[in-house]
Amino acid sequence: MTTFHLTLKSSNVKTGPIPVSTTSSDTCPDSCSFKQNSACYAKSGPLAIHWSKVDHGRGSDLQALCNQVSNFPAGQLWRHNQAGDLPGVNEAIDHVALGQLVRANRGRRGFTYTHKPLTRENRACIRSANKNGFTVNVSCDTLQAADNAVKANCGPVVVVVASDVSKGFKTAAGNQVVICPATQRDNVTCASCKLCAWSERKCIVAFPAHGSKKKTVDSLVRIGE
């Protein structure tokens, strides 16, 4: 059974002190190249330990998470899934479960990322969530995939880029890429930036590879440069 855990005040220096959830790894799609190549950032360090405990029952069911979210103060910024993906096992999004989360988020500023493939059904789910106030960023592994995601027009787009990329640029399709400010400046966090919580933004947000799997991630993302 999929398990959800909510940390009411994150201690992550990049996220800032906002509520952050974690979802069990059964929601992560096998098509994710980082999962295929054991390069997932959440599979190392303290987060990996926490995520493993969520996989083994730490947390609660979706209804309990939704109850917690619906009790947030109006306008509360929060991040869904520092690890894990949208409801639904493996590749598919569970539109009923996602709908519950979207309704619980009304009046709040929830944002998240998904690696689920952009099938017609998944695009519809992502588009509906963004339209109804829950920002779902389409997360891509290559610039080519990011351009394709922009063309799909179901939500804002983010992409992982090589670790040595530090300045904004345009993709082959002419889309503007902005480097995540929290990766460039110590005084910026998700709590202060809020760029990924803006569903109507036109730019692609890029996250340079980092962490213990940086070299592996570098080799994967360069495929689509």
C-alpha positions, -999 to +999 in steps of 0.1 A: +000+000+000+012+035-009+023+054+022+025+092+027+045+110+054+044+147+061+072+167+078+056+200+090+088+219+090+116+208+067+152+210+079+165+209+044+186+241+039+175+243+002+138+238+008+135+261+038+112+256+068+080+247+049+059+215+051+073+187+029+058+153+022+074+120+012+056+092-007+066+056-009+087+045-038+060+023-054+048+055-071+080+061-090+079+050-127+103+024-140+108+046-171+128+072-150+164+070-163+177+079-128+158+050-113+171+027-140+207+037-134+206+039-096+212+077-098+182+089-079+192+117-055+167+106-029+184+072-027+214+086-009+221+104+024+196+110+052+167+112+028+173+077+016+170+064+052+137+083+057+123+072+024+131+035+032+112+039+065+082+054+045+084+024+022+081+002+053+051+020+068+063+052+084+034+077+078-002+072+069-027+068+040-037+095+015-068+106+034-047+113+065-023+134+044-052+153+028-066+160+063-033+175+073-030+196+041-066+209+044-057+222+079-027+243+067-032+281+070-046+298+039-018+305+014+006+280+030+035+271+006+043+234+008+062+208-012+047+174-020+072+146-025+108+154-017+109+117-027+083+096-045+058+106-072+022+114-078-004+088-066-005+057-087+018+027-089+046+029-114+038+047-147+002+057-142-013+086-123-043+077-101-066+105-111-090+099-082-063+100-056-047+130-072-081+147-072-083+142-034-050+159-030-059+188-053-091+194-033-073+193+000-048+219-013-075+245-022-065+278-008-029+266-002+002+267-024+012+231-029+037+222-056+054+190-067+072+173-095+064+142-116+085+118-136+055+099-148+054+095-186+033+120-205+007+096-218-027+111-228-042+101-194-013+114-174-013+147-193-049+152-185-043+146-148-014+170-147-032+196-166-063+194-143-041+197-111-024+228-124-057+243-135-071+238-100-043+253-080-019+224-073+013+230-092+027+198-108+060+204-126+068+179-154+103+167-145+126+158-173+160+141-176+172+158-208+168+191-227+151+172-256+125+158-232+120+192-216+113+207-251+088+179-257+071+185-223+067+222-231+051+213-263+027+189-245+014+220-226+001+203-195+022+221-168+054+239-160+086+221-168+118+214-149+150+196-161+182+182-147+213+196-164+250+188-160+267+199-128+289+225-146+259+245-159+255+277-139+239+302-163+206+304-181+203+296-218+178+286-245+170+251-256+172+239-292+135+247-295+140+282-282+126+277-246+142+298-219+160+279-192+166+294-157+189+278-132+172+271-099+182+301-077+185+279-046+213+260-062+232+292-069+228+313-038+229+303-002+203+329+008+176+315-014+153+286-006+121+271-020+104+290+008+117+324-005+119+317-042+085+300-050+094+297-087+084+260-089+051+268-073+041+291-102+021+270-126+018+297-152+055+304-157+069+301-192+106+293-184+120+258-177+137+256-143+170+236-144+186+218-115+224+211-120+234+176-110+248+173-075+253+148-047+271+114-046+257+103-080+267+135-098+290+119-123+264+093-132+237+120-136+261+141-157+265+112-182+228+107-184+217+143-189+243+150-215+226+125-238+199+150-245+221+181-248 
